[in-house]
Amino acid sequence: MKLGVLIPCYDHGSTVAAVVEALAPTGLPCLLVDDGSGPETRETLEALAKRLGFVEVLRLDQNRGKGGALKAGYRAAAARGWDGAIQLDADGQHDAADVPRFARAMEANPGALVLGVPVFDASVPKARLYARQLSRGLVWAACRSRVVPDPLCGFRGVPIARMLDVIDREPTGDRMEFEPEIAVRLVWAGVRIVTLPTRVIYLPGGISHFSFSRDYPLLASVYLRLLWQRARGPASR
């Protein structure tokens, strides 16, 4: 199985280098999707690609949002012959040392979606934690099971062919709502879910592009749409 690491990046110039450097011992190729970042981050990504032979940068001319960047990354991964992509965030919240665990889980479970289940410490903002609980409940309702323990964790192992099959058939969001939506749609498509606990931290002064005013309405909209489709039955999915 050919695997690689996929990291969407938007103006994470101050954190992405440490994330990528931690991947060197894995021996996996890394595809950084520059989602229309500014000059400082562009320079950082270019320097990483020149210094580290396992790193490649895919640059998007305009910011598409996290979902849009991930979808571009999945297509690029398929063009490079990857069977699966281990995706994590560029902001340092995810423990890159867990990438080999995700790789082993993907190799042991071909075609499965390997979802990270966050293990939080005291750094997690309470508002985020409560909102996460609500998202979990709505996704469980859409799946009619608790097969997806946490729909918002961006640390996951993605089966590329199954992912492209779903996003080619179904319109999906381009921002923060993409990850919970695609988890539900992959479940509906019969993709098996494997879960791994993984440490997630919120760094002091960390860079987050999550917008309460923009992303919560998008999440609410996608949950309502998924629940509506679920209520209408299999023909609507």
Backbone torsions as a table, in degrees:
resi	resn	phi	psi	omega
1	MET	NA	127.3	179.9
2	LYS	-92.8	117.4	-177.6
3	LEU	-119.1	156.6	173.6
4	GLY	-150.1	173.4	179.3
5	VAL	-108.2	132.9	-178.1
6	LEU	-118.6	123.5	-178.1
7	ILE	-128.7	111.6	172.2
8	PRO	-76.7	140.5	-174.4
9	CYS	-140.4	126.1	175.3
10	TYR	-135.3	101.9	178.7
11	ASP	58.0	39.1	175.6
12	HIS	-104.9	39.5	-176.5
13	GLY	-59.9	-28.5	-176.9
14	SER	-82.7	-13.1	-175.6
15	THR	-121.4	-23.7	-169.7
16	VAL	-67.4	-32.4	-177.7
17	ALA	-60.9	-45.3	-180.0
18	ALA	-63.0	-37.7	178.5
19	VAL	-62.8	-48.2	-176.3
20	VAL	-68.9	-42.6	-179.8
21	GLU	-60.2	-33.4	179.4
22	ALA	-68.5	-15.1	-179.2
23	LEU	-84.9	-13.6	-174.5
24	ALA	-52.2	-43.6	-178.2
25	PRO	-65.7	-16.1	-177.0
26	THR	-73.2	-25.1	-176.8
27	GLY	73.7	10.4	-179.0
28	LEU	-94.3	145.8	172.2
29	PRO	-67.3	151.1	-179.7
30	CYS	-126.5	126.3	176.4
31	LEU	-108.7	114.5	177.0
32	LEU	-95.5	121.9	178.4
33	VAL	-98.4	106.0	179.1
34	ASP	-80.8	106.6	-173.2
35	ASP	-88.3	59.0	177.3
36	GLY	71.5	36.8	-178.8
37	SER	-68.3	164.0	176.6
38	GLY	-76.4	176.1	-173.7
39	PRO	-56.8	-39.7	-176.7
40	GLU	-62.8	-46.8	179.3
41	THR	-69.3	-37.7	177.2
42	ARG	-57.7	-44.1	179.0
43	GLU	-63.8	-40.3	178.3
44	THR	-62.0	-43.6	-179.1
45	LEU	-67.0	-40.8	178.0
46	GLU	-62.2	-41.2	179.5
47	ALA	-64.9	-39.7	178.2
48	LEU	-62.7	-44.2	-179.1
49	ALA	-64.4	-35.1	179.0
50	LYS	-73.4	-35.6	-174.2
51	ARG	-84.5	-32.1	-174.8
52	LEU	-115.6	116.1	-173.7
53	GLY	-66.5	-19.0	-177.9
54	PHE	-88.8	1.1	-174.4
55	VAL	-105.0	135.7	173.8
56	GLU	-130.9	143.6	179.6
57	VAL	-111.3	127.7	170.9
58	LEU	-105.8	114.3	-175.2
59	ARG	-100.3	127.8	173.3
60	LEU	-99.0	132.5	-174.9
61	ASP	-66.2	-31.9	-179.4
62	GLN	-127.7	152.9	177.0
63	ASN	-67.9	123.8	-179.1
64	ARG	-105.8	-9.0	-172.5
65	GLY	93.5	161.9	-174.9
66	LYS	-60.0	-43.7	179.3
67	GLY	-62.5	-42.8	178.5
68	GLY	-62.9	-40.4	178.8
69	ALA	-65.9	-41.8	179.0
70	LEU	-63.6	-42.5	-179.6
71	LYS	-63.6	-39.8	175.0
72	ALA	-62.9	-38.6	178.7
73	GLY	-66.0	-40.1	178.9
74	TYR	-61.9	-41.7	-179.6
75	ARG	-67.1	-39.3	178.1
76	ALA	-66.2	-37.9	178.2
77	ALA	-63.3	-42.0	178.4
78	ALA	-62.8	-40.5	179.5
79	ALA	-64.2	-23.9	179.1
80	ARG	-93.6	5.6	175.8
81	GLY	81.8	14.9	179.1
82	TRP	-72.6	139.5	171.4
83	ASP	-87.2	-30.3	-179.1
84	GLY	-148.7	152.9	177.9
85	ALA	-124.9	130.6	173.1
86	ILE	-96.2	111.3	-175.8
87	GLN	-103.1	140.5	173.0
88	LEU	-147.3	167.1	-173.7
89	ASP	-86.1	159.3	-177.3
90	ALA	-90.1	-1.7	-172.6
91	ASP	-91.6	0.6	177.5
92	GLY	87.3	3.2	179.6
93	GLN	-70.5	-30.3	-175.1
94	HIS	-94.3	150.2	-177.8
95	ASP	-88.3	100.2	-176.8
96	ALA	-61.0	-21.4	177.8
97	ALA	-64.8	-15.0	178.8
98	ASP	-86.3	-4.7	-179.1
99	VAL	-56.2	-44.1	177.7
100	PRO	-60.2	-33.0	176.7
101	ARG	-63.8	-42.9	178.2
102	PHE	-65.2	-40.3	178.8
103	ALA	-61.3	-44.5	179.5
104	ARG	-63.8	-39.3	178.9
105	ALA	-64.7	-38.2	179.0
106	MET	-68.5	-40.2	179.7
107	GLU	-66.6	-33.7	179.5
108	ALA	-79.5	-17.3	-176.1
109	ASN	-134.1	68.6	-177.6
110	PRO	-57.0	135.2	177.9
111	GLY	84.1	-4.4	179.7
112	ALA	-87.2	156.7	170.1
113	LEU	-94.4	118.1	-178.6
114	VAL	-97.8	111.0	-175.2
115	LEU	-102.4	131.7	172.1
116	GLY	-74.5	137.6	175.1
117	VAL	-111.1	111.0	-171.4
118	PRO	-63.9	137.1	168.8
119	VAL	-110.1	104.0	-173.5
120	PHE	-88.9	154.2	168.8
121	ASP	-110.8	-165.5	-175.4
122	ALA	-68.6	-8.3	-177.7
123	SER	-75.8	-14.5	-175.8
124	VAL	-70.1	128.2	176.7
125	PRO	-64.0	135.3	-176.8
126	LYS	-61.0	-38.1	-179.6
127	ALA	-61.7	-39.8	178.1
128	ARG	-65.6	-38.7	-178.3
129	LEU	-65.5	-43.8	179.6
130	TYR	-67.0	-40.7	178.5
131	ALA	-64.1	-34.8	178.7
132	ARG	-63.4	-40.2	179.0
133	GLN	-61.3	-41.2	177.9
134	LEU	-62.8	-44.2	178.6
135	SER	-60.0	-41.8	178.7
136	ARG	-58.9	-46.0	-178.7
137	GLY	-62.5	-40.8	-179.5
138	LEU	-69.1	-38.1	177.5
139	VAL	-68.6	-38.8	176.2
140	TRP	-60.5	-39.0	178.4
141	ALA	-65.8	-40.5	179.9
142	ALA	-67.3	-35.3	180.0
143	CYS	-86.7	-16.0	-173.1
144	ARG	56.9	34.6	175.8
145	SER	-168.6	171.9	177.1
146	ARG	-104.2	33.2	-176.8
147	VAL	-66.0	-23.1	177.2
148	VAL	-107.9	96.9	-175.4
149	PRO	-66.7	-34.7	179.4
150	ASP	-145.4	109.0	-174.2
151	PRO	-81.2	-9.0	-172.9
152	LEU	-101.1	-9.4	-178.2
153	CYS	-70.7	125.2	-178.4
154	GLY	-85.1	-3.7	177.8
155	PHE	-88.4	107.7	-175.0
156	ARG	-156.7	156.6	174.8
157	GLY	-105.8	119.6	-170.1
158	VAL	-108.6	126.2	172.2
159	PRO	-77.1	111.4	-168.7
160	ILE	-60.8	-48.5	-176.6
161	ALA	-61.9	-43.5	179.9
162	ARG	-66.8	-38.8	178.2
163	MET	-61.6	-48.6	-178.2
164	LEU	-64.7	-34.6	177.4
165	ASP	-59.9	-41.4	-178.9
166	VAL	-73.0	-47.7	-175.7
167	ILE	-72.2	-20.0	174.4
168	ASP	-76.6	-24.3	-178.2
169	ARG	-96.0	-27.9	-172.3
170	GLU	-122.4	133.2	172.3
171	PRO	-68.0	133.6	-179.3
172	THR	-132.8	156.4	-177.8
173	GLY	-67.6	162.3	-175.9
174	ASP	-110.4	-0.6	-177.7
175	ARG	-119.7	-143.1	-173.2
176	MET	-65.7	-18.6	-179.4
177	GLU	-74.8	-12.3	-175.3
178	PHE	-62.2	-45.7	-172.5
179	GLU	-63.7	-46.0	175.3
180	PRO	-67.6	-36.4	-179.8
181	GLU	-63.6	-45.5	-176.1
182	ILE	-70.7	-29.0	175.5
183	ALA	-61.3	-44.3	179.0
184	VAL	-65.0	-44.9	-177.2
185	ARG	-66.6	-33.0	175.5
186	LEU	-68.6	-38.0	174.2
187	VAL	-61.1	-46.9	178.4
188	TRP	-59.6	-31.0	-179.5
189	ALA	-80.9	0.5	176.9
190	GLY	88.8	12.2	178.7
191	VAL	-75.0	131.8	-179.8
192	ARG	-73.6	143.1	-179.5
193	ILE	-106.6	129.2	173.0
194	VAL	-119.7	139.0	-176.5
195	THR	-120.5	148.1	177.5
196	LEU	-136.7	126.4	172.9
197	PRO	-68.3	141.4	-179.5
198	THR	-151.4	141.6	-177.1
199	ARG	-70.9	133.4	176.0
200	VAL	-128.5	128.8	-179.7
201	ILE	-123.6	151.9	173.6
202	TYR	-107.1	108.3	-175.6
203	LEU	-73.1	142.6	175.7
204	PRO	-59.0	128.8	-178.9
205	GLY	68.6	18.8	-178.1
206	GLY	-63.6	155.6	-178.4
207	ILE	-90.5	119.7	176.2
208	SER	-131.5	134.2	177.3
209	HIS	-101.7	12.8	175.4
210	PHE	-72.3	126.6	-179.4
211	SER	-113.7	120.6	179.9
212	PHE	-60.0	-42.2	-175.1
213	SER	-72.5	-28.7	-179.2
214	ARG	-96.7	-46.5	-168.3
215	ASP	-82.9	-31.7	176.6
216	TYR	-64.9	-43.4	174.3
217	PRO	-62.1	-36.1	177.3
218	LEU	-64.9	-42.7	177.5
219	LEU	-62.9	-44.2	179.1
220	ALA	-59.9	-42.0	-179.2
221	SER	-63.8	-43.6	-178.0
222	VAL	-70.4	-35.2	177.7
223	TYR	-65.6	-41.7	178.1
224	LEU	-63.3	-40.8	179.6
225	ARG	-65.6	-41.7	178.9
226	LEU	-64.8	-43.0	179.2
227	LEU	-64.7	-38.4	177.8
228	TRP	-63.6	-45.4	178.1
229	GLN	-63.0	-39.4	179.6
230	ARG	-64.0	-40.6	-178.7
231	ALA	-66.8	-30.6	-178.6
232	ARG	-77.0	-16.2	174.3
233	GLY	102.9	177.5	-174.0
234	PRO	-56.4	-33.5	-175.8
235	ALA	-64.6	-22.3	-176.3
236	SER	-90.1	-5.0	-174.3
237	ARG	-106.4	NA	NA
